C-alpha cells in the first residue's frame, strides 16, 4: 500500500486516499449492516401483521383461514394457538440474528432489532397474563 502511495504524484494523493477509503471493507460492512437491519425490521413488521391477522381470524372463529389448523386433528374444545409454530420459528430466527449482530460488533443494529422484537412481544403478551 505504501509503495502504491509513493507512486502517486503529490497532487493526486488526496484522490488516492479517497479511492482507498471507498474500497475499505469497513465502509461496505456499515452499508451492509444498515441494509440488513432495514430488511430485518421489515421482517419483524411483516410477522406482526401476520400475527394480527391470525388473532383476528381466531377471534372471528374463521379457523379455515389458518394454514396450520385442521378440525380433524383437534379435539372439540381445542382452539388454535394465537401464534403459529412457523411464526414462533421466524421470531426465534430474528432473535438469533440480533444475537449474531451483537456478537459481530453491530451493537446499534442489534439494539434496533431487539427493541422491535421486544416491542412486538409486549404488544401480544403483556395483556394476555
KEMIGU-941662 format. One record per atom (N, C-alpha, C, O): chain; x, y, z; atom name. Coordinates in pm, whole numbers. Example, Ala and Ser with C-alpha at 12.3 -4.5 7.8 and 13.67 -1.06 7.14 Angstrom:
// KEMIGU-941662
[site 'A'; [1319; -569; 780]; 'N']
[site 'A'; [1230; -450; 780]; 'CA']
[site 'A'; [1320; -330; 780]; 'C']
[site 'A'; [1424; -332; 846]; 'O']
[site 'A'; [1285; -225; 708]; 'N']
[site 'A'; [1367; -106; 714]; 'CA']
[site 'A'; [1290; 3; 787]; 'C']
[site 'A'; [1341; 114; 804]; 'O']
***
This chain:
// KEMIGU-941662
[site 'A'; [83; -117; 0]; 'N']
[site 'A'; [0; 0; 0]; 'CA']
[site 'A'; [88; 124; 0]; 'C']
[site 'A'; [61; 221; -72]; 'O']
[site 'A'; [193; 121; 83]; 'N']
[site 'A'; [283; 236; 87]; 'CA']
[site 'A'; [350; 259; -48]; 'C']
[site 'A'; [365; 373; -91]; 'O']
[site 'A'; [390; 152; -114]; 'N']
[site 'A'; [456; 170; -244]; 'CA']
[site 'A'; [359; 227; -346]; 'C']
[site 'A'; [399; 306; -432]; 'O']
[site 'A'; [232; 189; -339]; 'N']
[site 'A'; [132; 248; -428]; 'CA']
[site 'A'; [116; 397; -400]; 'C']
[site 'A'; [104; 477; -493]; 'O']
[site 'A'; [115; 433; -273]; 'N']
[site 'A'; [102; 574; -237]; 'CA']
[site 'A'; [222; 654; -284]; 'C']
[site 'A'; [207; 768; -330]; 'O']
[site 'A'; [340; 597; -273]; 'N']
[site 'A'; [461; 667; -316]; 'CA']
[site 'A'; [461; 693; -466]; 'C']
[site 'A'; [518; 792; -513]; 'O']
[site 'A'; [398; 603; -541]; 'N']
[site 'A'; [393; 619; -686]; 'CA']
[site 'A'; [300; 731; -732]; 'C']
[site 'A'; [308; 777; -846]; 'O']
[site 'A'; [212; 773; -643]; 'N']
[site 'A'; [117; 880; -678]; 'CA']
[site 'A'; [184; 1016; -668]; 'C']
[site 'A'; [259; 1041; -573]; 'O']
[site 'A'; [159; 1105; -764]; 'N']
[site 'A'; [210; 1242; -751]; 'CA']
[site 'A'; [144; 1311; -632]; 'C']
[site 'A'; [31; 1276; -596]; 'O']
[site 'A'; [210; 1404; -571]; 'N']
[site 'A'; [159; 1473; -452]; 'CA']
[site 'A'; [21; 1533; -477]; 'C']
[site 'A'; [-64; 1532; -388]; 'O']
[site 'A'; [-3; 1584; -597]; 'N']
[site 'A'; [-132; 1647; -626]; 'CA']
[site 'A'; [-246; 1544; -636]; 'C']
[site 'A'; [-363; 1581; -628]; 'O']
[site 'A'; [-213; 1416; -653]; 'N']
[site 'A'; [-314; 1310; -668]; 'CA']
[site 'A'; [-335; 1229; -540]; 'C']
[site 'A'; [-419; 1140; -538]; 'O']
[site 'A'; [-260; 1258; -435]; 'N']
[site 'A'; [-268; 1174; -314]; 'CA']
[site 'A'; [-402; 1183; -243]; 'C']
[site 'A'; [-449; 1085; -186]; 'O']
[site 'A'; [-464; 1299; -245]; 'N']
[site 'A'; [-596; 1311; -182]; 'CA']
[site 'A'; [-697; 1222; -254]; 'C']
[site 'A'; [-777; 1154; -190]; 'O']
[site 'A'; [-692; 1221; -385]; 'N']
[site 'A'; [-779; 1134; -465]; 'CA']
[site 'A'; [-749; 987; -434]; 'C']
[site 'A'; [-840; 905; -420]; 'O']
[site 'A'; [-620; 954; -425]; 'N']
[site 'A'; [-577; 818; -394]; 'CA']
[site 'A'; [-634; 773; -259]; 'C']
[site 'A'; [-686; 662; -247]; 'O']
[site 'A'; [-625; 860; -158]; 'N']
[site 'A'; [-678; 826; -26]; 'CA']
[site 'A'; [-829; 809; -29]; 'C']
[site 'A'; [-883; 719; 37]; 'O']
[site 'A'; [-898; 893; -103]; 'N']
[site 'A'; [-1044; 882; -115]; 'CA']
[site 'A'; [-1082; 750; -181]; 'C']
[site 'A'; [-1178; 684; -141]; 'O']
[site 'A'; [-1003; 712; -284]; 'N']
[site 'A'; [-1029; 585; -352]; 'CA']
[site 'A'; [-1009; 467; -256]; 'C']
[site 'A'; [-1087; 372; -256]; 'O']
[site 'A'; [-904; 474; -175]; 'N']
[site 'A'; [-880; 368; -76]; 'CA']
[site 'A'; [-994; 361; 25]; 'C']
[site 'A'; [-1039; 253; 63]; 'O']
[site 'A'; [-1039; 477; 68]; 'N']
[site 'A'; [-1148; 481; 165]; 'CA']
[site 'A'; [-1274; 416; 109]; 'C']
[site 'A'; [-1343; 342; 179]; 'O']
[site 'A'; [-1303; 442; -18]; 'N']
[site 'A'; [-1421; 383; -81]; 'CA']
[site 'A'; [-1410; 233; -99]; 'C']
[site 'A'; [-1511; 162; -103]; 'O']
[site 'A'; [-1286; 183; -109]; 'N']
[site 'A'; [-1264; 39; -123]; 'CA']
[site 'A'; [-1252; -33; 10]; 'C']
[site 'A'; [-1244; -156; 15]; 'O']
[site 'A'; [-1251; 43; 117]; 'N']
[site 'A'; [-1233; -14; 251]; 'CA']
[site 'A'; [-1346; -110; 285]; 'C']
[site 'A'; [-1463; -77; 266]; 'O']
[site 'A'; [-1312; -229; 334]; 'N']
[site 'A'; [-1418; -325; 369]; 'CA']
[site 'A'; [-1505; -277; 484]; 'C']
[site 'A'; [-1622; -312; 490]; 'O']
[site 'A'; [-1451; -197; 574]; 'N']
[site 'A'; [-1530; -145; 685]; 'CA']
[site 'A'; [-1645; -60; 638]; 'C']
[site 'A'; [-1754; -67; 694]; 'O']
[site 'A'; [-1623; 20; 537]; 'N']
[site 'A'; [-1729; 105; 483]; 'CA']
[site 'A'; [-1840; 19; 423]; 'C']
[site 'A'; [-1958; 48; 443]; 'O']
[site 'A'; [-1804; -84; 351]; 'N']
[site 'A'; [-1903; -173; 293]; 'CA']
[site 'A'; [-1981; -248; 399]; 'C']
[site 'A'; [-2100; -273; 384]; 'O']
[site 'A'; [-1914; -284; 508]; 'N']
[site 'A'; [-1983; -353; 616]; 'CA']
[site 'A'; [-2088; -264; 680]; 'C']
[site 'A'; [-2197; -311; 713]; 'O']
[site 'A'; [-2058; -136; 698]; 'N']
[site 'A'; [-2155; -45; 757]; 'CA']
[site 'A'; [-2277; -34; 665]; 'C']
[site 'A'; [-2390; -37; 712]; 'O']
[site 'A'; [-2254; -21; 534]; 'N']
[site 'A'; [-2365; -15; 439]; 'CA']
[site 'A'; [-2445; -145; 444]; 'C']
[site 'A'; [-2568; -141; 445]; 'O']
[site 'A'; [-2376; -258; 446]; 'N']
[site 'A'; [-2445; -387; 450]; 'CA']
[site 'A'; [-2525; -400; 580]; 'C']
[site 'A'; [-2637; -449; 579]; 'O']
[site 'A'; [-2465; -356; 690]; 'N']
[site 'A'; [-2535; -366; 818]; 'CA']
[site 'A'; [-2662; -281; 817]; 'C']
[site 'A'; [-2765; -324; 868]; 'O']
[site 'A'; [-2655; -162; 758]; 'N']
[site 'A'; [-2772; -75; 753]; 'CA']
[site 'A'; [-2882; -137; 667]; 'C']
[site 'A'; [-2999; -132; 704]; 'O']
[site 'A'; [-2846; -195; 553]; 'N']
[site 'A'; [-2948; -257; 470]; 'CA']
[site 'A'; [-3000; -385; 534]; 'C']
[site 'A'; [-3118; -417; 523]; 'O']
[site 'A'; [-2912; -460; 601]; 'N']
[site 'A'; [-2955; -581; 671]; 'CA']
[site 'A'; [-3055; -549; 781]; 'C']
[site 'A'; [-3158; -615; 793]; 'O']
[site 'A'; [-3025; -448; 861]; 'N']
[site 'A'; [-3115; -415; 971]; 'CA']
[site 'A'; [-3248; -365; 918]; 'C']
[site 'A'; [-3352; -394; 976]; 'O']
[site 'A'; [-3245; -291; 808]; 'N']
[site 'A'; [-3371; -243; 749]; 'CA']
[site 'A'; [-3456; -362; 706]; 'C']
[site 'A'; [-3576; -365; 733]; 'O']
[site 'A'; [-3394; -459; 640]; 'N']
[site 'A'; [-3467; -579; 597]; 'CA']
[site 'A'; [-3520; -657; 716]; 'C']
[site 'A'; [-3634; -704; 715]; 'O']
[site 'A'; [-3439; -672; 819]; 'N']
[site 'A'; [-3483; -746; 938]; 'CA']
[site 'A'; [-3597; -676; 1010]; 'C']
[site 'A'; [-3689; -741; 1058]; 'O']
[site 'A'; [-3592; -543; 1017]; 'N']
[site 'A'; [-3700; -468; 1080]; 'CA']
[site 'A'; [-3829; -481; 998]; 'C']
[site 'A'; [-3938; -486; 1054]; 'O']
[site 'A'; [-3815; -486; 867]; 'N']
[site 'A'; [-3932; -510; 781]; 'CA']
[site 'A'; [-3988; -650; 807]; 'C']
[site 'A'; [-4109; -670; 805]; 'O']
[site 'A'; [-3900; -748; 831]; 'N']
[site 'A'; [-3944; -884; 863]; 'CA']
[site 'A'; [-4023; -886; 993]; 'C']
[site 'A'; [-4125; -955; 1004]; 'O']
[site 'A'; [-3976; -811; 1093]; 'N']
[site 'A'; [-4048; -804; 1221]; 'CA']
[site 'A'; [-4188; -747; 1197]; 'C']
[site 'A'; [-4286; -799; 1250]; 'O']
[site 'A'; [-4197; -640; 1119]; 'N']
[site 'A'; [-4327; -579; 1090]; 'CA']
[site 'A'; [-4418; -676; 1017]; 'C']
[site 'A'; [-4538; -683; 1045]; 'O']
[site 'A'; [-4363; -752; 923]; 'N']
[site 'A'; [-4443; -849; 847]; 'CA']
[site 'A'; [-4496; -959; 940]; 'C']
[site 'A'; [-4611; -1001; 927]; 'O']
[site 'A'; [-4413; -1006; 1031]; 'N']
[site 'A'; [-4458; -1109; 1127]; 'CA']
[site 'A'; [-4568; -1051; 1215]; 'C']
[site 'A'; [-4667; -1118; 1243]; 'O']
[site 'A'; [-4550; -929; 1259]; 'N']
[site 'A'; [-4651; -863; 1343]; 'CA']
[site 'A'; [-4786; -860; 1270]; 'C']
[site 'A'; [-4889; -892; 1328]; 'O']
[site 'A'; [-4783; -821; 1144]; 'N']
[site 'A'; [-4907; -815; 1066]; 'CA']
[site 'A'; [-4970; -953; 1049]; 'C']
[site 'A'; [-5092; -966; 1055]; 'O']
[site 'A'; [-4888; -1054; 1028]; 'N']
[site 'A'; [-4939; -1191; 1015]; 'CA']
[site 'A'; [-5001; -1240; 1145]; 'C']
[site 'A'; [-5104; -1307; 1145]; 'O']
[site 'A'; [-4938; -1206; 1256]; 'N']
[site 'A'; [-4991; -1247; 1386]; 'CA']
[site 'A'; [-5125; -1178; 1411]; 'C']
[site 'A'; [-5219; -1240; 1460]; 'O']
[site 'A'; [-5134; -1050; 1378]; 'N']
[site 'A'; [-5260; -977; 1395]; 'CA']
[site 'A'; [-5370; -1041; 1312]; 'C']
[site 'A'; [-5481; -1060; 1360]; 'O']
[site 'A'; [-5340; -1074; 1187]; 'N']
[site 'A'; [-5439; -1140; 1100]; 'CA']
[site 'A'; [-5482; -1273; 1160]; 'C']
[site 'A'; [-5600; -1308; 1157]; 'O']
[site 'A'; [-5388; -1347; 1212]; 'N']
[site 'A'; [-5418; -1478; 1271]; 'CA']
[site 'A'; [-5509; -1462; 1393]; 'C']
[site 'A'; [-5608; -1533; 1406]; 'O']
[site 'A'; [-5475; -1369; 1480]; 'N']
[site 'A'; [-5555; -1346; 1601]; 'CA']
[site 'A'; [-5697; -1303; 1563]; 'C']
[site 'A'; [-5794; -1349; 1622]; 'O']
[site 'A'; [-5708; -1215; 1465]; 'N']
[site 'A'; [-5841; -1171; 1420]; 'CA']
[site 'A'; [-5922; -1288; 1365]; 'C']
[site 'A'; [-6041; -1298; 1392]; 'O']
[site 'A'; [-5858; -1376; 1289]; 'N']
[site 'A'; [-5927; -1493; 1235]; 'CA']
[site 'A'; [-5975; -1584; 1348]; 'C']
[site 'A'; [-6087; -1635; 1344]; 'O']
[site 'A'; [-5891; -1604; 1447]; 'N']
[site 'A'; [-5928; -1689; 1561]; 'CA']
[site 'A'; [-6044; -1626; 1639]; 'C']
[site 'A'; [-6140; -1693; 1675]; 'O']
[site 'A'; [-6032; -1496; 1664]; 'N']
[site 'A'; [-6138; -1428; 1740]; 'CA']
[site 'A'; [-6271; -1429; 1665]; 'C']
[site 'A'; [-6377; -1428; 1727]; 'O']
[site 'A'; [-6266; -1430; 1531]; 'N']
[site 'A'; [-6388; -1434; 1450]; 'CA']
[site 'A'; [-6435; -1576; 1423]; 'C']
[site 'A'; [-6539; -1597; 1360]; 'O']
[site 'A'; [-6360; -1675; 1472]; 'N']
[site 'A'; [-6397; -1815; 1451]; 'CA']
[site 'A'; [-6370; -1864; 1310]; 'C']
[site 'A'; [-6420; -1970; 1272]; 'O']
[site 'A'; [-6292; -1792; 1234]; 'N']
[site 'A'; [-6261; -1828; 1095]; 'CA']
[site 'A'; [-6136; -1915; 1090]; 'C']
[site 'A'; [-6033; -1875; 1036]; 'O']
[site 'A'; [-6146; -2036; 1147]; 'N']
[site 'A'; [-6030; -2125; 1156]; 'CA']
[site 'A'; [-5983; -2176; 1020]; 'C']
[site 'A'; [-5867; -2212; 1004]; 'O']
[site 'A'; [-6074; -2179; 923]; 'N']
[site 'A'; [-6035; -2226; 790]; 'CA']
[site 'A'; [-5930; -2135; 726]; 'C']
[site 'A'; [-5856; -2179; 638]; 'O']
[site 'A'; [-5923; -2009; 770]; 'N']
[site 'A'; [-5824; -1916; 716]; 'CA']
[site 'A'; [-5683; -1947; 764]; 'C']
[site 'A'; [-5585; -1893; 712]; 'O']
[site 'A'; [-5672; -2035; 863]; 'N']
[site 'A'; [-5542; -2068; 921]; 'CA']
[site 'A'; [-5482; -2188; 848]; 'C']
[site 'A'; [-5547; -2291; 832]; 'O']
[site 'A'; [-5359; -2172; 804]; 'N']
[site 'A'; [-5292; -2278; 729]; 'CA']
[site 'A'; [-5263; -2402; 813]; 'C']
[site 'A'; [-5259; -2514; 761]; 'O']
[site 'A'; [-5244; -2383; 942]; 'N']
[site 'A'; [-5200; -2494; 1027]; 'CA']
[site 'A'; [-5312; -2554; 1112]; 'C']
[site 'A'; [-5284; -2629; 1205]; 'O']
[site 'A'; [-5437; -2523; 1081]; 'N']
[site 'A'; [-5549; -2570; 1163]; 'CA']
[site 'A'; [-5631; -2671; 1084]; 'C']
[site 'A'; [-5667; -2647; 969]; 'O']
[site 'A'; [-5660; -2783; 1149]; 'N']
[site 'A'; [-5742; -2886; 1085]; 'CA']
[site 'A'; [-5838; -2940; 1190]; 'C']
[site 'A'; [-5796; -2989; 1294]; 'O']
[site 'A'; [-5967; -2931; 1161]; 'N']
[site 'A'; [-6068; -2976; 1257]; 'CA']
[site 'A'; [-6050; -3122; 1294]; 'C']
[site 'A'; [-6075; -3161; 1408]; 'O']
[site 'A'; [-6007; -3202; 1200]; 'N']
[site 'A'; [-5994; -3346; 1226]; 'CA']
[site 'A'; [-5883; -3377; 1324]; 'C']
[site 'A'; [-5887; -3478; 1394]; 'O']
[site 'A'; [-5782; -3290; 1329]; 'N']
[site 'A'; [-5669; -3313; 1420]; 'CA']
[site 'A'; [-5693; -3254; 1558]; 'C']
[site 'A'; [-5615; -3279; 1650]; 'O']
[site 'A'; [-5799; -3178; 1574]; 'N']
[site 'A'; [-5822; -3110; 1702]; 'CA']
[site 'A'; [-5928; -3183; 1783]; 'C']
[site 'A'; [-6005; -3264; 1732]; 'O']
[site 'A'; [-5929; -3151; 1910]; 'N']
[site 'A'; [-6034; -3201; 1998]; 'CA']
[site 'A'; [-6145; -3097; 2001]; 'C']
[site 'A'; [-6124; -2984; 1959]; 'O']
[site 'A'; [-6260; -3133; 2050]; 'N']
[site 'A'; [-6376; -3044; 2047]; 'CA']
[site 'A'; [-6349; -2909; 2113]; 'C']
[site 'A'; [-6395; -2806; 2062]; 'O']
[site 'A'; [-6276; -2906; 2223]; 'N']
[site 'A'; [-6255; -2782; 2297]; 'CA']
[site 'A'; [-6126; -2710; 2258]; 'C']
[site 'A'; [-6100; -2600; 2307]; 'O']
[site 'A'; [-6046; -2769; 2171]; 'N']
[site 'A'; [-5919; -2707; 2134]; 'CA']
[site 'A'; [-5939; -2590; 2039]; 'C']
[site 'A'; [-6022; -2595; 1948]; 'O']
[site 'A'; [-5862; -2487; 2062]; 'N']
[site 'A'; [-5856; -2375; 1970]; 'CA']
[site 'A'; [-5712; -2364; 1922]; 'C']
[site 'A'; [-5621; -2411; 1990]; 'O']
[site 'A'; [-5692; -2305; 1807]; 'N']
[site 'A'; [-5555; -2289; 1759]; 'CA']
[site 'A'; [-5476; -2193; 1847]; 'C']
[site 'A'; [-5532; -2105; 1913]; 'O']
[site 'A'; [-5346; -2210; 1846]; 'N']
[site 'A'; [-5257; -2119; 1918]; 'CA']
[site 'A'; [-5264; -1981; 1853]; 'C']
[site 'A'; [-5284; -1969; 1732]; 'O']
[site 'A'; [-5247; -1878; 1934]; 'N']
[site 'A'; [-5250; -1741; 1881]; 'CA']
[site 'A'; [-5133; -1714; 1787]; 'C']
[site 'A'; [-5144; -1631; 1696]; 'O']
[site 'A'; [-5023; -1782; 1808]; 'N']
[site 'A'; [-4906; -1768; 1722]; 'CA']
[site 'A'; [-4871; -1907; 1670]; 'C']
[site 'A'; [-4857; -2001; 1748]; 'O']
[site 'A'; [-4858; -1918; 1539]; 'N']
[site 'A'; [-4831; -2049; 1479]; 'CA']
[site 'A'; [-4687; -2092; 1507]; 'C']
[site 'A'; [-4602; -2011; 1546]; 'O']
[site 'A'; [-4661; -2218; 1486]; 'N']
[site 'A'; [-4524; -2271; 1502]; 'CA']
[site 'A'; [-4428; -2201; 1405]; 'C']
[site 'A'; [-4315; -2170; 1440]; 'O']
[site 'A'; [-4475; -2178; 1283]; 'N']
[site 'A'; [-4391; -2110; 1184]; 'CA']
[site 'A'; [-4356; -1968; 1230]; 'C']
[site 'A'; [-4242; -1924; 1214]; 'O']
[site 'A'; [-4453; -1898; 1287]; 'N']
[site 'A'; [-4426; -1763; 1337]; 'CA']
[site 'A'; [-4330; -1767; 1456]; 'C']
[site 'A'; [-4244; -1680; 1469]; 'O']
[site 'A'; [-4345; -1867; 1541]; 'N']
[site 'A'; [-4251; -1882; 1653]; 'CA']
[site 'A'; [-4110; -1906; 1601]; 'C']
[site 'A'; [-4013; -1849; 1653]; 'O']
[site 'A'; [-4098; -1991; 1500]; 'N']
[site 'A'; [-3966; -2018; 1440]; 'CA']
[site 'A'; [-3907; -1892; 1378]; 'C']
[site 'A'; [-3788; -1865; 1393]; 'O']
[site 'A'; [-3991; -1815; 1308]; 'N']
[site 'A'; [-3944; -1690; 1247]; 'CA']
[site 'A'; [-3895; -1592; 1352]; 'C']
[site 'A'; [-3793; -1526; 1334]; 'O']
[site 'A'; [-3968; -1582; 1463]; 'N']
[site 'A'; [-3926; -1492; 1572]; 'CA']
[site 'A'; [-3796; -1540; 1634]; 'C']
[site 'A'; [-3708; -1460; 1665]; 'O']
[site 'A'; [-3783; -1671; 1653]; 'N']
[site 'A'; [-3659; -1725; 1709]; 'CA']
[site 'A'; [-3541; -1695; 1616]; 'C']
[site 'A'; [-3432; -1661; 1662]; 'O']
[site 'A'; [-3564; -1708; 1486]; 'N']
[site 'A'; [-3458; -1676; 1389]; 'CA']
[site 'A'; [-3417; -1529; 1399]; 'C']
[site 'A'; [-3299; -1497; 1391]; 'O']
[site 'A'; [-3515; -1441; 1416]; 'N']
[site 'A'; [-3483; -1298; 1428]; 'CA']
[site 'A'; [-3407; -1269; 1557]; 'C']
[site 'A'; [-3316; -1186; 1557]; 'O']
[site 'A'; [-3443; -1335; 1666]; 'N']
[site 'A'; [-3366; -1318; 1790]; 'CA']
[site 'A'; [-3223; -1369; 1770]; 'C']
[site 'A'; [-3128; -1308; 1820]; 'O']
[site 'A'; [-3207; -1479; 1698]; 'N']
[site 'A'; [-3073; -1530; 1669]; 'CA']
[site 'A'; [-2994; -1432; 1584]; 'C']
[site 'A'; [-2874; -1413; 1606]; 'O']
[site 'A'; [-3059; -1369; 1486]; 'N']
[site 'A'; [-2995; -1267; 1403]; 'CA']
[site 'A'; [-2947; -1150; 1489]; 'C']
[site 'A'; [-2836; -1101; 1471]; 'O']
[site 'A'; [-3032; -1107; 1580]; 'N']
[site 'A'; [-2995; -995; 1668]; 'CA']
[site 'A'; [-2874; -1033; 1753]; 'C']
[site 'A'; [-2783; -952; 1771]; 'O']
[site 'A'; [-2872; -1155; 1803]; 'N']
[site 'A'; [-2759; -1202; 1882]; 'CA']
[site 'A'; [-2631; -1208; 1801]; 'C']
[site 'A'; [-2524; -1170; 1848]; 'O']
[site 'A'; [-2643; -1258; 1678]; 'N']
[site 'A'; [-2524; -1265; 1591]; 'CA']
[site 'A'; [-2472; -1126; 1558]; 'C']
[site 'A'; [-2351; -1104; 1555]; 'O']
[site 'A'; [-2562; -1032; 1532]; 'N']
[site 'A'; [-2520; -894; 1506]; 'CA']
[site 'A'; [-2444; -837; 1625]; 'C']
[site 'A'; [-2340; -773; 1609]; 'O']
[site 'A'; [-2497; -863; 1743]; 'N']
[site 'A'; [-2433; -812; 1864]; 'CA']
[site 'A'; [-2292; -869; 1878]; 'C']
[site 'A'; [-2197; -797; 1907]; 'O']
[site 'A'; [-2280; -999; 1859]; 'N']
[site 'A'; [-2151; -1064; 1874]; 'CA']
[site 'A'; [-2050; -1021; 1769]; 'C']
[site 'A'; [-1929; -1028; 1791]; 'O']
[site 'A'; [-2099; -975; 1654]; 'N']
[site 'A'; [-2011; -929; 1547]; 'CA']
[site 'A'; [-1981; -779; 1560]; 'C']
[site 'A'; [-1917; -721; 1473]; 'O']
[site 'A'; [-2026; -719; 1668]; 'N']
[site 'A'; [-1996; -578; 1692]; 'CA']
[site 'A'; [-2099; -481; 1641]; 'C']
[site 'A'; [-2079; -360; 1650]; 'O']
[site 'A'; [-2208; -528; 1587]; 'N']
[site 'A'; [-2315; -440; 1539]; 'CA']
[site 'A'; [-2410; -405; 1651]; 'C']
[site 'A'; [-2527; -442; 1649]; 'O']
[site 'A'; [-2358; -332; 1749]; 'N']
[site 'A'; [-2435; -304; 1870]; 'CA']
[site 'A'; [-2560; -222; 1840]; 'C']
[site 'A'; [-2668; -254; 1889]; 'O']
[site 'A'; [-2547; -117; 1761]; 'N']
[site 'A'; [-2663; -33; 1732]; 'CA']
[site 'A'; [-2768; -108; 1650]; 'C']
[site 'A'; [-2888; -95; 1676]; 'O']
[site 'A'; [-2723; -185; 1553]; 'N']
[site 'A'; [-2817; -262; 1471]; 'CA']
[site 'A'; [-2887; -367; 1557]; 'C']
[site 'A'; [-3009; -385; 1546]; 'O']
[site 'A'; [-2812; -437; 1640]; 'N']
[site 'A'; [-2874; -540; 1724]; 'CA']
[site 'A'; [-2971; -476; 1824]; 'C']
[site 'A'; [-3075; -533; 1855]; 'O']
[site 'A'; [-2935; -360; 1874]; 'N']
[site 'A'; [-3025; -290; 1967]; 'CA']
[site 'A'; [-3157; -257; 1899]; 'C']
[site 'A'; [-3264; -275; 1958]; 'O']
[site 'A'; [-3151; -210; 1775]; 'N']
[site 'A'; [-3273; -177; 1700]; 'CA']
[site 'A'; [-3359; -301; 1679]; 'C']
[site 'A'; [-3481; -296; 1694]; 'O']
[site 'A'; [-3295; -411; 1643]; 'N']
[site 'A'; [-3370; -534; 1618]; 'CA']
[site 'A'; [-3428; -589; 1748]; 'C']
[site 'A'; [-3545; -629; 1751]; 'O']
[site 'A'; [-3349; -592; 1856]; 'N']
[site 'A'; [-3402; -638; 1984]; 'CA']
[site 'A'; [-3520; -551; 2028]; 'C']
[site 'A'; [-3621; -604; 2076]; 'O']
[site 'A'; [-3509; -420; 2012]; 'N']
[site 'A'; [-3618; -330; 2051]; 'CA']
[site 'A'; [-3746; -363; 1975]; 'C']
[site 'A'; [-3853; -372; 2034]; 'O']
[site 'A'; [-3735; -382; 1843]; 'N']
[site 'A'; [-3852; -416; 1762]; 'CA']
[site 'A'; [-3913; -549; 1807]; 'C']
[site 'A'; [-4035; -562; 1813]; 'O']
[site 'A'; [-3828; -646; 1837]; 'N']
[site 'A'; [-3878; -776; 1882]; 'CA']
[site 'A'; [-3943; -768; 2019]; 'C']
[site 'A'; [-4048; -828; 2042]; 'O']
[site 'A'; [-3881; -695; 2111]; 'N']
[site 'A'; [-3940; -681; 2244]; 'CA']
[site 'A'; [-4069; -600; 2240]; 'C']
[site 'A'; [-4164; -630; 2313]; 'O']
[site 'A'; [-4074; -497; 2155]; 'N']
[site 'A'; [-4198; -421; 2138]; 'CA']
[site 'A'; [-4309; -511; 2086]; 'C']
[site 'A'; [-4423; -503; 2131]; 'O']
[site 'A'; [-4276; -597; 1991]; 'N']
[site 'A'; [-4373; -691; 1938]; 'CA']
[site 'A'; [-4420; -786; 2048]; 'C']
[site 'A'; [-4539; -816; 2058]; 'O']
[site 'A'; [-4328; -834; 2128]; 'N']
[site 'A'; [-4362; -925; 2238]; 'CA']
[site 'A'; [-4455; -859; 2338]; 'C']
[site 'A'; [-4552; -919; 2383]; 'O']
[site 'A'; [-4426; -734; 2372]; 'N']
[site 'A'; [-4510; -661; 2467]; 'CA']
[site 'A'; [-4650; -642; 2409]; 'C']
[site 'A'; [-4750; -653; 2480]; 'O']
[site 'A'; [-4656; -613; 2280]; 'N']
[site 'A'; [-4786; -593; 2214]; 'CA']
[site 'A'; [-4876; -713; 2230]; 'C']
[site 'A'; [-4996; -698; 2256]; 'O']
[site 'A'; [-4821; -832; 2215]; 'N']
[site 'A'; [-4905; -951; 2215]; 'CA']
[site 'A'; [-4911; -1026; 2347]; 'C']
[site 'A'; [-5005; -1102; 2370]; 'O']
[site 'A'; [-4814; -1007; 2434]; 'N']
[site 'A'; [-4809; -1091; 2552]; 'CA']
[site 'A'; [-4833; -1020; 2684]; 'C']
[site 'A'; [-4863; -1086; 2783]; 'O']
[site 'A'; [-4820; -889; 2689]; 'N']
[site 'A'; [-4835; -820; 2818]; 'CA']
[site 'A'; [-4979; -818; 2865]; 'C']
[site 'A'; [-5004; -826; 2985]; 'O']
[site 'A'; [-5076; -808; 2774]; 'N']
[site 'A'; [-5215; -801; 2815]; 'CA']
[site 'A'; [-5279; -939; 2827]; 'C']
[site 'A'; [-5395; -950; 2868]; 'O']
[site 'A'; [-5207; -1042; 2792]; 'N']
[site 'A'; [-5262; -1179; 2793]; 'CA']
[site 'A'; [-5241; -1249; 2927]; 'C']
[site 'A'; [-5287; -1362; 2945]; 'O']
[site 'A'; [-5173; -1183; 3024]; 'N']
[site 'A'; [-5146; -1251; 3150]; 'CA']
[site 'A'; [-5260; -1251; 3246]; 'C']
[site 'A'; [-5249; -1306; 3356]; 'O']
***
